[in-house]
Amino acid sequence: MGEKWFPTVPTFASAEEERQHRKQRLAAGFRLFAKFGFEEGVAGHITARDPIEPDTFWVNPFVVPFAHVRASDLIRVDHSGEVVEGDYNVNTAAFAIHSQVHAARPDVVAAAHSHSPYGKAFSSLGIPLDPLTQDACIFYEDHTVITEQGGAVVLEVEAGHQVAKAFGSNKAAIHQNHGLFTVGESVDEAVFWFVSMERTCQAQLAAMAAGDPKPIRH
């Protein structure tokens, strides 16, 4: 029998190497979002804090389809909304919300949002997810419903600040009449929480349509 292997958090020889790794994982995250059908026109973004200049973050370029995003396409944006690295424009909504989430949460490396089908449908209910299944329990008492700026396109920093404040210390949020937001200490984590939360929304919507679902006990 060979030596058993278990995945571990990667280590890096330099900050430049860590930066490239984050950009590669970010590009992969967009490919996954495309695969799962989370793209809706120019809506949606995933961001990753830069390890060298942590008051800036990497994000997808405006109008480039998720399925085509490469690490070399990503742009780096500061908290004033200026593109400090890259050849594309920034999605104003991505800047307005994500800059404030990154500023308010130094523990957050990555944040993910898109107008995914079940997430935006569930967000219209204005309710949190119930612990209906084992998978749903990961969000129990660790997500919130945000009503501030619900349904509006968030383009102003102050509006993004309201959303970030309402996000609190949770791993995820349901922005009413908008969609899902997730954060993590890595790109992988933020993307996984988003995919899992979208499927959890789908499962709860199906259960509610079928009858009166019974939640798992506290």
C-alpha positions in Angstrom: 0.0 0.0 0.0 1.3 3.5 -0.9 1.4 6.3 1.5 -2.0 7.9 2.1 -2.5 11.4 0.9 -4.8 14.1 2.2 -5.1 17.6 0.6 -3.5 20.4 2.4 -3.4 24.2 2.2 -0.7 25.1 -0.4 2.4 27.0 0.7 4.4 29.4 -1.5 8.0 30.3 -1.9 7.2 34.0 -2.6 4.3 36.4 -2.5 4.5 36.6 -6.3 3.9 32.8 -6.5 0.9 33.2 -4.2 -0.5 36.0 -6.3 -0.3 33.8 -9.4 -1.9 30.9 -7.6 -4.8 33.1 -6.5 -5.3 34.4 -10.1 -5.3 30.9 -11.5 -7.9 29.7 -8.9 -10.0 32.8 -9.6 -10.0 32.1 -13.4 -10.9 28.4 -12.6 -13.8 29.7 -10.4 -15.3 31.6 -13.3 -15.0 28.5 -15.5 -16.9 26.6 -12.9 -19.6 29.3 -12.6 -20.0 29.1 -16.4 -20.3 25.3 -16.2 -23.0 25.5 -13.6 -24.9 28.1 -15.6 -24.4 31.0 -13.1 -23.7 33.6 -15.8 -26.4 36.2 -16.6 -25.2 38.8 -19.1 -22.6 41.0 -17.4 -23.8 40.3 -13.9 -21.7 38.4 -11.4 -18.2 38.5 -10.1 -15.6 36.7 -7.9 -12.8 38.7 -6.3 -9.6 37.7 -4.6 -7.5 39.9 -2.3 -4.0 40.6 -3.6 -1.4 39.1 -1.2 1.2 41.7 -2.1 -1.0 44.8 -1.9 -3.9 43.6 0.3 -5.9 46.9 -0.1 -6.4 45.8 -3.8 -8.2 42.9 -5.2 -8.4 40.9 -8.5 -11.7 40.6 -10.3 -13.1 39.5 -13.7 -12.9 42.1 -16.5 -16.2 43.7 -17.6 -18.0 41.9 -20.4 -15.7 38.9 -20.8 -17.7 35.7 -20.6 -17.0 33.6 -17.5 -16.1 30.6 -19.7 -13.4 32.6 -21.4 -11.7 34.2 -18.4 -8.0 33.5 -18.1 -5.6 34.4 -15.3 -4.0 36.9 -17.7 -7.4 38.7 -18.3 -8.0 39.5 -14.6 -7.7 43.1 -13.5 -6.5 44.4 -10.1 -8.6 47.2 -8.6 -8.0 49.4 -5.5 -10.6 50.5 -3.0 -11.1 53.8 -5.0 -12.3 51.8 -8.0 -9.2 52.5 -10.1 -7.8 49.7 -12.2 -4.1 49.5 -11.1 -3.2 46.5 -13.2 -4.9 45.0 -16.4 -6.3 46.1 -19.7 -10.0 46.0 -19.1 -12.7 48.1 -17.4 -14.1 47.2 -14.0 -17.7 46.3 -13.4 -18.9 49.2 -11.2 -21.2 47.0 -9.2 -18.4 44.5 -8.5 -16.3 47.4 -7.1 -19.0 49.0 -5.1 -19.9 45.8 -3.2 -16.7 43.8 -3.1 -14.4 46.7 -2.1 -16.5 47.3 0.9 -16.7 43.6 1.9 -12.9 43.3 1.6 -12.4 46.5 3.6 -14.8 45.4 6.4 -13.6 41.8 6.6 -9.8 41.4 6.7 -10.3 37.7 7.2 -11.8 37.4 3.7 -9.5 36.5 0.8 -12.3 35.9 -1.7 -15.9 36.8 -2.3 -18.3 35.4 -4.9 -21.6 36.6 -6.3 -23.7 35.9 -9.3 -27.3 35.9 -10.5 -27.7 32.2 -10.3 -31.2 30.8 -11.1 -32.2 29.3 -7.7 -30.3 31.9 -5.6 -32.1 34.8 -7.2 -35.5 33.0 -7.0 -35.0 32.1 -3.3 -33.8 35.7 -2.6 -37.2 37.0 -3.5 -38.7 35.2 -0.5 -36.8 37.3 2.0 -36.2 34.4 4.3 -33.0 32.5 5.4 -32.3 28.9 4.5 -33.7 26.2 6.8 -31.5 23.3 7.9 -33.5 20.8 5.9 -30.6 18.5 4.9 -27.1 17.7 6.0 -25.7 19.9 3.3 -27.9 22.9 4.4 -26.5 22.6 8.0 -23.2 24.2 6.9 -25.1 27.5 6.6 -27.1 27.2 9.8 -26.7 30.4 11.9 -23.8 31.4 9.5 -25.7 33.3 6.9 -28.0 36.3 6.8 -30.7 37.9 4.7 -29.7 41.5 3.6 -32.6 43.8 2.8 -30.5 47.0 2.2 -30.4 47.9 -1.5 -32.3 44.8 -2.3 -33.3 44.6 -6.0 -31.2 47.7 -6.9 -28.0 47.7 -8.9 -25.4 48.7 -6.3 -23.2 51.3 -8.0 -22.3 53.7 -5.1 -19.7 53.0 -2.4 -22.1 54.0 0.4 -24.6 51.5 -0.9 -21.9 48.8 -1.0 -21.0 49.8 2.6 -24.6 49.1 3.7 -24.5 45.7 2.2 -21.1 44.9 3.7 -22.2 46.0 7.1 -25.3 43.9 7.0 -23.2 40.9 5.8 -21.6 40.8 9.3 -19.2 38.0 10.2 -21.2 35.4 8.2 -19.8 33.1 5.5 -22.8 33.8 3.2 -25.7 36.2 2.6 -28.9 36.2 0.7 -29.4 39.7 -0.8 -33.2 40.1 -1.1 -34.4 40.3 -4.6 -30.8 40.0 -5.9 -29.0 36.8 -5.2 -26.3 35.0 -3.2 -23.0 36.2 -1.8 -20.4 34.0 -0.2 -16.9 34.6 1.2 -13.9 32.5 2.2 -10.3 32.5 3.3 -9.5 31.2 -0.2 -11.0 31.4 -3.7 -11.8 27.7 -3.5 -13.7 28.2 -0.3 -15.8 31.1 -1.5 -16.6 29.3 -4.8 -17.5 26.0 -3.0 -19.8 27.8 -0.5 -21.6 29.5 -3.5 -22.1 26.3 -5.4 -23.4 24.5 -2.3 -25.7 27.4 -1.3 -27.2 27.5 -4.8 -28.0 23.8 -4.6 -29.4 24.3 -1.1 -31.7 27.0 -2.4 -32.8 24.6 -5.1 -33.5 21.8 -2.6 -35.5 24.1 -0.3 -37.5 25.5 -3.1 -38.4 22.0 -4.3 -39.3 20.9 -0.8 -41.5 23.9 -0.2 -43.2 23.3 -3.5 -43.9 19.6 -2.6 -45.2 20.2 0.9 -44.3 21.3 4.4 -40.6 20.4 4.9 -39.4 19.6 8.5 -36.1 21.2 9.5 -33.4 19.3 11.4 -33.5 20.0 15.2 -31.1 22.7 16.6 
